[in-house]
Amino acid sequence: MANKKVPLTDITVREHLFYAYANLAMAHTAVVKGQEKYERFNFMVRARLYKGLLTGTMNIRTLFDDEKIKLSIGTKCNYCNSTEQLALDHILAQKLGGKDVGDNLIYACKICNSSKGKKDLMEWMSFRGEEFLPLMVIRRYLKLVINYCVDNDLMDLKLSDNVLDNVPFKLILIPINYPSPHKLRLV
């Protein structure tokens, strides 16, 4: 998938989600290193992770890792970093079928929470038209989506399958391309 133009109808959920996760890892490594642009090392990280996820020799890190980060961030909006008028927000909206569990909850300020409403997180990010959401929020979202797809036997479906119209997220909006690293933030 990385170097080929494959029609969307031929891509499986597994390929799409793993490629999105591998690209996120590529962006993450570049941001951590303070890079202005992506370099060979970042592309190698993406290629190795994507291949490893597809072949089963590598795994997605657990949500427990994200819980540790969530605790270290403290009580501030995970979207905009505000510390005012915070509430818990469901990453995968309950009204769309997201679960009311700790893995699906993060802090959001009143402005972000009401702006997002029941929208899918990636739909809201597109709607905002501003900067990318923090990479750690996107990573958590991706893990929730992957877990949902594994639990519901959706990974081997094609992105074009109609059954995917009834999931609590918009697969097609999950980013597989990221802006330059200097335009991104981790948290």
Backbone as a printed PyTorch tensor [residue, N CA C, xyz], in Angstrom:
tensor([[[  0.8240,  -1.1990,   0.0000],
         [  0.0000,   0.0000,   0.0000],
         [  0.8630,   1.2570,   0.0000]],

        [[  2.0260,   1.1690,   0.5770],
         [  2.8440,   2.3570,   0.7710],
         [  3.2310,   3.0480,  -0.5360]],

        [[  3.6140,   2.2960,  -1.5440],
         [  4.0980,   2.9220,  -2.7640],
         [  3.1890,   2.7100,  -3.9640]],

        [[  2.1040,   2.0230,  -3.7920],
         [  1.2140,   1.7300,  -4.9070],
         [ -0.0560,   2.5600,  -4.7900]],

        [[ -0.6060,   2.9070,  -5.9210],
         [ -1.9280,   3.5390,  -5.9500],
         [ -2.9500,   2.4170,  -6.0400]],

        [[ -3.5000,   2.0350,  -4.9020],
         [ -4.4720,   0.9560,  -4.8390],
         [ -5.8530,   1.5840,  -4.7190]],

        [[ -6.7970,   1.1420,  -5.5560],
         [ -8.1520,   1.6860,  -5.4210],
         [ -8.6750,   1.4430,  -4.0060]],

        [[ -9.3460,   2.4380,  -3.4760],
         [ -9.8770,   2.3420,  -2.1160],
         [-10.7380,   1.1060,  -1.9250]],

        [[-11.4380,   0.7070,  -2.9540],
         [-12.3220,  -0.4580,  -2.8510],
         [-11.5380,  -1.7470,  -2.6280]],

        [[-10.2360,  -1.7640,  -2.9410],
         [ -9.4260,  -2.9700,  -2.7980],
         [ -8.6440,  -3.0220,  -1.4920]],

        [[ -8.6910,  -1.9720,  -0.6900],
         [ -7.9250,  -1.9040,   0.5490],
         [ -8.7560,  -2.4750,   1.6990]],

        [[ -8.1150,  -3.3220,   2.4970],
         [ -8.8190,  -3.8610,   3.6580],
         [ -8.7300,  -2.8760,   4.8200]],

        [[ -9.6020,  -3.0620,   5.7670],
         [ -9.5760,  -2.2580,   6.9870],
         [ -8.2210,  -2.4230,   7.6670]],

        [[ -7.7250,  -3.6560,   7.7130],
         [ -6.4240,  -3.9490,   8.3290],
         [ -5.3140,  -3.1160,   7.6700]],

        [[ -5.2420,  -3.1540,   6.3490],
         [ -4.2040,  -2.4170,   5.6320],
         [ -4.3120,  -0.9130,   5.9020]],

        [[ -5.5270,  -0.4120,   5.8530],
         [ -5.7390,   1.0210,   6.0610],
         [ -5.3440,   1.4510,   7.4720]],

        [[ -5.8160,   0.7240,   8.4610],
         [ -5.5370,   1.1000,   9.8530],
         [ -4.0590,   0.9230,  10.2020]],

        [[ -3.4550,  -0.1510,   9.7390],
         [ -2.0370,  -0.3700,  10.0440],
         [ -1.1550,   0.6530,   9.3300]],

        [[ -1.5280,   1.0380,   8.1150],
         [ -0.7640,   2.0600,   7.4070],
         [ -0.9180,   3.4070,   8.1140]],

        [[ -2.1270,   3.7020,   8.5710],
         [ -2.3660,   4.9410,   9.3200],
         [ -1.5360,   4.9460,  10.6060]],

        [[ -1.4980,   3.8180,  11.2980],
         [ -0.7350,   3.7220,  12.5440],
         [  0.7670,   3.8520,  12.2740]],

        [[  1.2450,   3.2370,  11.2040],
         [  2.6620,   3.3200,  10.8530],
         [  3.0430,   4.7600,  10.4790]],

        [[  2.1720,   5.4550,   9.7770],
         [  2.4380,   6.8540,   9.4460],
         [  2.4280,   7.7270,  10.6910]],

        [[  1.5430,   7.4170,  11.6150],
         [  1.5200,   8.1380,  12.8870],
         [  2.8460,   7.9330,  13.6250]],

        [[  3.3500,   6.7080,  13.6300],
         [  4.6370,   6.4210,  14.2800],
         [  5.7630,   7.1890,  13.5920]],

        [[  5.6930,   7.2860,  12.2720],
         [  6.6900,   8.0530,  11.5280],
         [  6.6640,   9.5210,  11.9650]],

        [[  5.4610,  10.0910,  12.0430],
         [  5.3170,  11.4870,  12.4640],
         [  5.7930,  11.6580,  13.9030]],

        [[  5.4490,  10.7120,  14.7560],
         [  5.8290,  10.7660,  16.1660],
         [  7.3460,  10.8110,  16.3260]],

        [[  8.0550,   9.9470,  15.6120],
         [  9.5130,   9.9320,  15.7390],
         [ 10.1260,  11.2580,  15.2710]],

        [[  9.5640,  11.8290,  14.2210],
         [ 10.0880,  13.1030,  13.7070],
         [  9.8380,  14.2470,  14.6830]],

        [[  8.6710,  14.2560,  15.3180],
         [  8.3450,  15.3100,  16.2880],
         [  9.2490,  15.1850,  17.5100]],

        [[  9.4290,  13.9790,  17.9940],
         [ 10.2780,  13.7530,  19.1640],
         [ 11.7070,  14.2220,  18.8990]],

        [[ 12.1910,  14.0160,  17.6720],
         [ 13.5470,  14.4350,  17.3140],
         [ 13.6380,  15.9120,  16.9440]],

        [[ 12.5020,  16.6140,  16.9220],
         [ 12.5080,  18.0360,  16.6010],
         [ 12.8450,  18.3430,  15.1460]],

        [[ 12.5010,  17.4440,  14.2480],
         [ 12.8320,  17.5970,  12.8360],
         [ 11.9180,  18.6030,  12.1400]],

        [[ 12.4520,  19.2720,  11.1420],
         [ 11.6680,  20.1860,  10.3080],
         [ 10.9180,  19.4160,   9.2250]],

        [[ 11.5150,  18.3190,   8.7590],
         [ 10.8870,  17.5160,   7.7090],
         [ 11.1880,  16.0450,   7.9730]],

        [[ 10.4680,  15.1800,   7.2730],
         [ 10.6740,  13.7420,   7.4290],
         [ 11.9580,  13.3270,   6.7220]],

        [[ 12.6660,  12.4010,   7.3640],
         [ 13.9400,  11.9320,   6.8320],
         [ 13.8890,  10.4230,   6.6250]],

        [[ 14.9220,   9.9130,   6.0510],
         [ 15.0170,   8.4800,   5.7220],
         [ 14.6800,   7.5940,   6.9270]],

        [[ 15.2170,   7.9430,   8.0900],
         [ 14.9610,   7.1580,   9.3000],
         [ 13.4480,   7.0540,   9.5750]],

        [[ 12.7280,   8.1590,   9.4280],
         [ 11.2900,   8.1640,   9.6990],
         [ 10.5480,   7.2390,   8.7310]],

        [[ 10.9470,   7.2760,   7.4650],
         [ 10.3100,   6.4070,   6.4750],
         [ 10.6260,   4.9380,   6.7440]],

        [[ 11.8150,   4.6710,   7.2720],
         [ 12.1790,   3.2990,   7.6370],
         [ 11.3290,   2.8200,   8.8130]],

        [[ 11.0820,   3.6890,   9.7760],
         [ 10.2150,   3.3480,  10.9060],
         [  8.8350,   2.9580,  10.3770]],

        [[  8.2970,   3.7840,   9.4780],
         [  6.9780,   3.5060,   8.9110],
         [  6.9530,   2.1670,   8.1760]],

        [[  7.9170,   1.9440,   7.3040],
         [  7.9440,   0.7160,   6.5040],
         [  8.0660,  -0.5280,   7.3790]],

        [[  8.9630,  -0.4590,   8.3490],
         [  9.1820,  -1.6210,   9.2330],
         [  7.9440,  -1.9120,  10.0700]],

        [[  7.3420,  -0.8630,  10.6350],
         [  6.1610,  -1.0680,  11.4630],
         [  4.9840,  -1.5770,  10.6300]],

        [[  4.7670,  -0.9870,   9.4820],
         [  3.6510,  -1.4300,   8.6310],
         [  3.8050,  -2.9060,   8.2620]],

        [[  4.9800,  -3.2790,   7.8210],
         [  5.2260,  -4.6860,   7.4600],
         [  5.0600,  -5.5940,   8.6790]],

        [[  5.6140,  -5.1590,   9.8140],
         [  5.5120,  -5.9550,  11.0300],
         [  4.0840,  -6.1360,  11.5110]],

        [[  3.2750,  -5.0900,  11.4050],
         [  1.8620,  -5.1950,  11.8020],
         [  1.1180,  -6.1430,  10.8770]],

        [[  1.3700,  -6.0340,   9.5740],
         [  0.6840,  -6.9080,   8.6100],
         [  1.0610,  -8.3710,   8.7710]],

        [[  2.3390,  -8.6200,   9.0590],
         [  2.7900, -10.0130,   9.1870],
         [  2.5910, -10.5760,  10.5870]],

        [[  2.2400,  -9.7220,  11.5430],
         [  2.0250, -10.1850,  12.9140],
         [  3.3000, -10.2710,  13.7310]],

        [[  4.4260,  -9.7850,  13.1970],
         [  5.6750,  -9.8220,  13.9600],
         [  5.8120,  -8.6160,  14.8850]],

        [[  4.9370,  -7.6210,  14.7060],
         [  4.8990,  -6.4540,  15.5880],
         [  3.4470,  -6.2150,  15.9880]],

        [[  3.2570,  -5.5280,  17.1010],
         [  1.9120,  -5.2550,  17.6000],
         [  1.7300,  -3.7660,  17.8940]],

        [[  0.4880,  -3.3580,  17.9140],
         [  0.1210,  -2.0170,  18.3640],
         [  0.3800,  -1.9790,  19.8700]],

        [[  0.9530,  -0.8910,  20.3600],
         [  1.1510,  -0.7790,  21.8060],
         [ -0.2060,  -0.6930,  22.4990]],

        [[ -0.2580,  -1.1110,  23.7340],
         [ -1.5310,  -1.1930,  24.4490],
         [ -2.0590,   0.1850,  24.8340]],

        [[ -3.3410,   0.2290,  25.1570],
         [ -3.9470,   1.4600,  25.6590],
         [ -3.3940,   1.8170,  27.0350]],

        [[ -2.8290,   0.8360,  27.7420],
         [ -2.2160,   1.1070,  29.0420],
         [ -1.1100,   2.1470,  28.9040]],

        [[ -0.3260,   2.0670,  27.8270],
         [  0.7250,   3.0720,  27.5780],
         [  0.1110,   4.4630,  27.4900]],

        [[ -1.0290,   4.5590,  26.8330],
         [ -1.7020,   5.8470,  26.6870],
         [ -2.2850,   6.3270,  28.0100]],

        [[ -2.6960,   5.4010,  28.8450],
         [ -3.2280,   5.7780,  30.1630],
         [ -2.1340,   6.4660,  30.9820]],

        [[ -0.9100,   5.9620,  30.8980],
         [  0.1930,   6.5930,  31.6220],
         [  0.4130,   8.0160,  31.1190]],

        [[  0.3350,   8.2000,  29.8240],
         [  0.4940,   9.5390,  29.2370],
         [ -0.6610,  10.4280,  29.6620]],

        [[ -1.8730,   9.8760,  29.6440],
         [ -3.0580,  10.6460,  30.0380],
         [ -2.9090,  11.1520,  31.4770]],

        [[ -2.3840,  10.3190,  32.3520],
         [ -2.1830,  10.7290,  33.7450],
         [ -1.0930,  11.7930,  33.8570]],

        [[ -0.0450,  11.6800,  33.0420],
         [  1.0440,  12.6550,  33.1250],
         [  0.6410,  14.0210,  32.5640]],

        [[ -0.3010,  14.0330,  31.6260],
         [ -0.7800,  15.2960,  31.0580],
         [ -1.5350,  16.0900,  32.1190]],

        [[ -2.2160,  15.3780,  32.9860],
         [ -2.9660,  16.0430,  34.0470],
         [ -4.3100,  16.5400,  33.5570]],

        [[ -4.8570,  17.4620,  34.3010],
         [ -6.2010,  17.9470,  33.9910],
         [ -6.1330,  19.1820,  33.1010]],

        [[ -6.0790,  18.9000,  31.8160],
         [ -6.1690,  19.9560,  30.8080],
         [ -6.8130,  19.3510,  29.5720]],

        [[ -7.3370,  20.1940,  28.7410],
         [ -7.9950,  19.7350,  27.5280],
         [ -6.9820,  19.0230,  26.6390]],

        [[ -7.3100,  17.8110,  26.2670],
         [ -6.4140,  17.0280,  25.4190],
         [ -6.3840,  17.5280,  23.9860]],

        [[ -7.3130,  18.4110,  23.6300],
         [ -7.3680,  18.9410,  22.2710],
         [ -6.6360,  20.2830,  22.1550]],

        [[ -6.8840,  21.1870,  23.1100],
         [ -6.3260,  22.5480,  22.9840],
         [ -5.4450,  22.9630,  24.1600]],

        [[ -5.3200,  22.1300,  25.1870],
         [ -4.4990,  22.3730,  26.3790],
         [ -5.0870,  23.3780,  27.3660]],

        [[ -6.3170,  23.8110,  27.1790],
         [ -6.9550,  24.7170,  28.1330],
         [ -7.1340,  24.0050,  29.4790]],

        [[ -7.1040,  24.7670,  30.5510],
         [ -7.3430,  24.2000,  31.8850],
         [ -8.6840,  24.6740,  32.4500]],

        [[ -9.4430,  25.3850,  31.6380],
         [-10.7210,  25.9640,  32.0800],
         [-11.9110,  25.0840,  31.6830]],

        [[-12.8860,  24.9930,  32.5630],
         [-14.1630,  24.3310,  32.3130],
         [-13.9950,  22.9590,  31.6550]],

        [[-13.3250,  22.0690,  32.3600],
         [-13.0400,  20.7430,  31.8220],
         [-14.1570,  19.7560,  32.1230]],

        [[-14.3400,  18.8420,  31.2130],
         [-15.2860,  17.7400,  31.3750],
         [-14.6650,  16.5280,  30.6980]],

        [[-15.2510,  15.3730,  30.9400],
         [-14.7850,  14.1770,  30.2520],
         [-15.4640,  14.1000,  28.8880]],

        [[-14.6980,  13.7160,  27.8890],
         [-15.2130,  13.5770,  26.5360],
         [-14.9550,  12.1530,  26.0530]],

        [[-15.9210,  11.6110,  25.3360],
         [-15.7560,  10.2970,  24.7220],
         [-15.0450,  10.4700,  23.3830]],

        [[-13.9040,   9.8380,  23.2280],
         [-13.1580,   9.9290,  21.9740],
         [-14.0260,   9.3890,  20.8370]],

        [[-14.5580,   8.1830,  21.0210],
         [-15.5650,   7.6460,  20.1020],
         [-16.9120,   7.9860,  20.7340]],

        [[-17.6360,   8.9040,  20.1230],
         [-18.8680,   9.4340,  20.7050],
         [-19.8460,   8.3220,  21.0740]],

        [[-20.4120,   8.4280,  22.2750],
         [-21.4020,   7.4520,  22.7320],
         [-22.5930,   7.4050,  21.7830]],

        [[-23.0040,   8.5520,  21.2830],
         [-24.1760,   8.6060,  20.4070],
         [-23.9320,   7.8610,  19.0980]],

        [[-22.6480,   7.6330,  18.7790],
         [-22.3180,   6.8680,  17.5730],
         [-21.9750,   5.4150,  17.8930]],

        [[-22.0130,   5.0550,  19.1930],
         [-21.7440,   3.6790,  19.5900],
         [-20.4660,   3.4840,  20.3770]],

        [[-19.7710,   4.5700,  20.6960],
         [-18.5720,   4.4610,  21.5260],
         [-18.9480,   4.0530,  22.9480]],

        [[-18.0720,   3.3090,  23.6060],
         [-18.3600,   2.7960,  24.9500],
         [-18.0640,   3.8460,  26.0150]],

        [[-18.7770,   3.7460,  27.1170],
         [-18.5780,   4.6190,  28.2770],
         [-17.5880,   3.9400,  29.2230]],

        [[-16.3220,   3.8740,  28.7800],
         [-15.2580,   3.2370,  29.5600],
         [-14.0550,   4.1750,  29.6150]],

        [[-13.1980,   3.9570,  30.5910],
         [-12.0400,   4.8270,  30.7970],
         [-11.1360,   4.9580,  29.5800]],

        [[-10.9610,   3.8790,  28.8240],
         [-10.1040,   3.9390,  27.6320],
         [-10.6170,   4.9300,  26.6000]],

        [[-11.9190,   5.1920,  26.6300],
         [-12.5600,   6.0630,  25.6410],
         [-12.7860,   7.4780,  26.1700]],

        [[-12.2390,   7.7970,  27.3360],
         [-12.4710,   9.1010,  27.9470],
         [-11.1900,   9.9090,  28.0680]],

        [[-11.2870,  11.1920,  27.7370],
         [-10.2020,  12.1380,  27.9560],
         [-10.8200,  13.4620,  28.3860]],

        [[ -9.9850,  14.3360,  28.9400],
         [-10.4620,  15.6630,  29.3160],
         [-10.5980,  16.5390,  28.0760]],

        [[-11.6650,  17.3200,  28.0740],
         [-11.8820,  18.3140,  27.0270],
         [-12.5060,  19.5400,  27.6670]],

        [[-12.0950,  20.7100,  27.1950],
         [-12.7080,  21.9350,  27.6990],
         [-14.1210,  22.0510,  27.1180]],

        [[-14.9080,  22.9070,  27.7230],
         [-16.3010,  23.0800,  27.2970],
         [-16.3950,  23.4760,  25.8190]],

        [[-15.4920,  24.3380,  25.3600],
         [-15.5360,  24.7960,  23.9660],
         [-15.2650,  23.6460,  23.0040]],

        [[-14.1910,  22.8890,  23.2430],
         [-13.8750,  21.7520,  22.3640],
         [-14.9510,  20.6750,  22.4510]],

        [[-15.3950,  20.3760,  23.6750],
         [-16.3890,  19.3290,  23.8790],
         [-17.6920,  19.6490,  23.1420]],

        [[-18.1700,  20.8790,  23.2670],
         [-19.4350,  21.2170,  22.6020],
         [-19.2370,  21.3520,  21.0930]],

        [[-18.0750,  21.7890,  20.6510],
         [-17.7870,  21.8780,  19.2190],
         [-17.7500,  20.4840,  18.5880]],

        [[-17.1210,  19.5380,  19.2760],
         [-17.0320,  18.1680,  18.7750],
         [-18.3940,  17.5010,  18.8130]],

        [[-19.1180,  17.6880,  19.9240],
         [-20.4410,  17.0800,  20.0480],
         [-20.4020,  15.5910,  19.7960]],

        [[-21.2790,  15.1140,  18.9360],
         [-21.3270,  13.6760,  18.6420],
         [-20.5730,  13.3110,  17.3620]],

        [[-19.7880,  14.2460,  16.8570],
         [-19.0130,  13.9730,  15.6430],
         [-17.9100,  12.9530,  15.9180]],

        [[-17.5660,  12.2320,  14.8890],
         [-16.3850,  11.3870,  14.9160],
         [-15.1760,  12.3060,  15.0980]],

        [[-14.1850,  11.8610,  15.8380],
         [-13.0120,  12.6940,  16.1280],
         [-12.3270,  13.1870,  14.8510]],

        [[-12.1730,  12.3270,  13.8710],
         [-11.5070,  12.7260,  12.6320],
         [-12.4000,  13.6410,  11.7930]],

        [[-13.6990,  13.4370,  11.8750],
         [-14.6380,  14.3350,  11.2050],
         [-14.5430,  15.7290,  11.8260]],

        [[-14.4480,  15.7700,  13.1530],
         [-14.3280,  17.0430,  13.8630],
         [-13.0050,  17.7280,  13.5080]],

        [[-11.9130,  16.9450,  13.4270],
         [-10.6280,  17.5250,  13.0700],
         [-10.7120,  18.1580,  11.6750]],

        [[-11.3580,  17.4940,  10.7400],
         [-11.5270,  18.0470,   9.3880],
         [-12.4190,  19.2820,   9.4190]],

        [[-13.4710,  19.2180,  10.2050],
         [-14.4360,  20.3120,  10.3320],
         [-13.7630,  21.5670,  10.8810]],

        [[-12.8790,  21.3780,  11.8540],
         [-12.1800,  22.5140,  12.4690],
         [-11.2820,  23.2150,  11.4730]],

        [[-10.6730,  22.4390,  10.5650],
         [ -9.8190,  23.0170,   9.5530],
         [ -8.5670,  23.6820,  10.0880]],

        [[ -8.2830,  23.5140,  11.3580],
         [ -7.1150,  24.1340,  11.9800],
         [ -5.9690,  23.1400,  11.9990]],

        [[ -5.1420,  23.2860,  12.9850],
         [ -4.0070,  22.3880,  13.1390],
         [ -4.4680,  20.9680,  13.4310]],

        [[ -3.5810,  20.0340,  13.1770],
         [ -3.8360,  18.6380,  13.4940],
         [ -4.0430,  18.5070,  14.9970]],

        [[ -4.8410,  17.5670,  15.3860],
         [ -4.9750,  17.2650,  16.8120],
         [ -3.6430,  16.7060,  17.3130]],

        [[ -3.4030,  16.7620,  18.6160],
         [ -2.1610,  16.1940,  19.1460],
         [ -2.0220,  14.7190,  18.7490]],

        [[ -0.8100,  14.3130,  18.4390],
         [ -0.5670,  12.9480,  17.9720],
         [ -0.9990,  11.8990,  18.9900]],

        [[ -0.8680,  12.2130,  20.2770],
         [ -1.2580,  11.2330,  21.2910],
         [ -2.7660,  11.0050,  21.3050]],

        [[ -3.5490,  12.0140,  20.9730],
         [ -4.9930,  11.8480,  20.8760],
         [ -5.3260,  10.9990,  19.6560]],

        [[ -4.6710,  11.2650,  18.5440],
         [ -4.9040,  10.4760,  17.3320],
         [ -4.4730,   9.0290,  17.5580]],

        [[ -3.3590,   8.8330,  18.2650],
         [ -2.8870,   7.4750,  18.5510],
         [ -3.9060,   6.7040,  19.3820]],

        [[ -4.4240,   7.3540,  20.4000],
         [ -5.4280,   6.7050,  21.2530],
         [ -6.6730,   6.3590,  20.4360]],

        [[ -7.1060,   7.3090,  19.6060],
         [ -8.2580,   7.0920,  18.7280],
         [ -8.0140,   5.8800,  17.8180]],

        [[ -6.8550,   5.8440,  17.1960],
         [ -6.5360,   4.7330,  16.3000],
         [ -6.5670,   3.3920,  17.0270]],

        [[ -6.0320,   3.3580,  18.2200],
         [ -6.0420,   2.1130,  18.9940],
         [ -7.4670,   1.6770,  19.3100]],

        [[ -8.3230,   2.6380,  19.6630],
         [ -9.7230,   2.3040,  19.9340],
         [-10.4040,   1.7730,  18.6770]],

        [[-10.1320,   2.3880,  17.5520],
         [-10.7120,   1.9460,  16.2860],
         [-10.2130,   0.5460,  15.9330]],

        [[ -8.9140,   0.3290,  16.0740],
         [ -8.3560,  -0.9970,  15.7750],
         [ -8.9580,  -2.0450,  16.6980]],

        [[ -9.0310,  -1.7660,  17.9960],
         [ -9.6360,  -2.7200,  18.9370],
         [-11.0810,  -3.0150,  18.5660]],

        [[-11.8300,  -1.9780,  18.2120],
         [-13.2310,  -2.1620,  17.8080],
         [-13.3050,  -3.0800,  16.5760]],

        [[-12.4690,  -2.8230,  15.6040],
         [-12.4900,  -3.6160,  14.3670],
         [-12.0790,  -5.0640,  14.6150]],

        [[-11.0860,  -5.2840,  15.4850],
         [-10.6820,  -6.6500,  15.8320],
         [-11.8220,  -7.3520,  16.5660]],

        [[-12.3910,  -6.6860,  17.5760],
         [-13.4650,  -7.2880,  18.3730],
         [-14.7060,  -7.6130,  17.5450]],

        [[-14.9320,  -6.8710,  16.4630],
         [-16.1270,  -7.0680,  15.6460],
         [-15.8280,  -7.7250,  14.2970]],

        [[-14.6710,  -8.3600,  14.1870],
         [-14.2660,  -9.0890,  12.9740],
         [-14.4080,  -8.2580,  11.7020]],

        [[-13.8950,  -7.0300,  11.7400],
         [-13.9880,  -6.1300,  10.5900],
         [-12.6680,  -5.9510,   9.8580]],

        [[-11.5830,  -6.4590,  10.3980],
         [-10.2550,  -6.1560,   9.8610],
         [-10.0490,  -6.6250,   8.4240]],

        [[-10.6940,  -7.7060,   8.0230],
         [-10.4760,  -8.2310,   6.6770],
         [-11.5170,  -7.7730,   5.6680]],

        [[-12.4130,  -6.8890,   6.0920],
         [-13.3830,  -6.3160,   5.1630],
         [-12.7010,  -5.2750,   4.2870]],

        [[-13.2590,  -5.0340,   3.1350],
         [-12.7830,  -3.9640,   2.2570],
         [-13.3750,  -2.6460,   2.7580]],

        [[-12.6510,  -1.5580,   2.5640],
         [-13.1440,  -0.2450,   3.0000],
         [-14.4760,   0.0980,   2.3500]],

        [[-14.7640,  -0.4940,   1.2310],
         [-16.0060,  -0.2010,   0.5120],
         [-17.2070,  -1.0030,   1.0130]],

        [[-17.0060,  -1.9550,   1.9210],
         [-18.1220,  -2.7790,   2.4130],
         [-19.1420,  -1.9280,   3.1610]],

        [[-20.3980,  -2.1380,   2.8400],
         [-21.4900,  -1.3480,   3.4270],
         [-21.6220,  -1.5070,   4.9340]],

        [[-21.2310,  -2.6320,   5.4800],
         [-21.3560,  -2.8590,   6.9180],
         [-20.5550,  -1.8100,   7.6970]],

        [[-19.5390,  -1.2470,   7.0800],
         [-18.6960,  -0.2480,   7.7490],
         [-19.3970,   1.0920,   7.9070]],

        [[-20.5710,   1.2380,   7.2820],
         [-21.3510,   2.4680,   7.4540],
         [-21.9490,   2.5660,   8.8550]],

        [[-21.9630,   1.4580,   9.5850],
         [-22.6200,   1.4080,  10.8960],
         [-21.6370,   1.3370,  12.0590]],

        [[-20.4190,   1.7850,  11.8660],
         [-19.4370,   1.7840,  12.9500],
         [-19.3480,   3.1960,  13.5420]],

        [[-18.8640,   3.3320,  14.7870],
         [-18.8490,   4.6490,  15.4550],
         [-17.6850,   5.5610,  15.0630]],

        [[-17.1740,   5.4010,  13.8540],
         [-16.0550,   6.2260,  13.3800],
         [-16.0860,   6.2340,  11.8640]],

        [[-15.3280,   7.1460,  11.2950],
         [-15.2610,   7.2890,   9.8400],
         [-13.8780,   6.8520,   9.3660]],

        [[-13.7770,   5.6040,   8.9370],
         [-12.4850,   5.0440,   8.5310],
         [-11.7950,   5.8800,   7.4610]],

        [[-12.5560,   6.3680,   6.5340],
         [-11.9910,   7.0890,   5.4020],
         [-11.3240,   8.4030,   5.8250]],

        [[-11.7110,   8.9400,   6.9930],
         [-11.1460,  10.2080,   7.4660],
         [ -9.8930,  10.0360,   8.3230]],

        [[ -9.5600,   8.8040,   8.6510],
         [ -8.3640,   8.5650,   9.4600],
         [ -7.1510,   8.9860,   8.6480]],

        [[ -6.3360,   9.8760,   9.2060],
         [ -5.2080,  10.4030,   8.4150],
         [ -4.1440,   9.3510,   8.1230]],

        [[ -3.7220,   9.3350,   6.8660],
         [ -2.5680,   8.5100,   6.4980],
         [ -1.4120,   9.4040,   6.0510]],

        [[ -1.6870,  10.6830,   5.9420],
         [ -0.6480,  11.6650,   5.6370],
         [ -0.6470,  12.7120,   6.7360]],

        [[  0.5490,  13.1240,   7.1160],
         [  0.6910,  14.1030,   8.1880],
         [  1.4460,  15.3280,   7.6920]],

        [[  1.1230,  16.4860,   8.2640],
         [  1.8830,  17.6950,   7.9220],
         [  3.3450,  17.5500,   8.3450]],

        [[  4.1530,  18.5160,   7.9880],
         [  5.5560,  18.5350,   8.4090],
         [  5.6290,  18.4310,   9.9270]],

        [[  6.6470,  17.7430,  10.4250],
         [  6.7640,  17.5190,  11.8700],
         [  6.7220,  18.7920,  12.6980]],

        [[  7.2830,  19.8790,  12.1870],
         [  7.3030,  21.1180,  12.9810],
         [  5.9160,  21.7300,  13.1370]],

        [[  4.9280,  21.2290,  12.3990],
         [  3.5500,  21.7090,  12.5210],
         [  2.7100,  20.8250,  13.4440]],

        [[  3.3200,  19.7830,  13.9970],
         [  2.6080,  18.8290,  14.8420],
         [  3.0490,  18.9580,  16.2890]],

        [[  2.1830,  18.4430,  17.1860],
         [  2.5550,  18.3820,  18.6040],
         [  2.1340,  17.0370,  19.1590]],

        [[  2.8690,  16.5580,  20.1490],
         [  2.5530,  15.2650,  20.7490],
         [  1.3310,  15.3480,  21.6390]],

        [[  1.3310,  16.3220,  22.5520],
         [  0.2090,  16.4750,  23.4970],
         [ -0.3070,  17.8980,  23.4520]]])
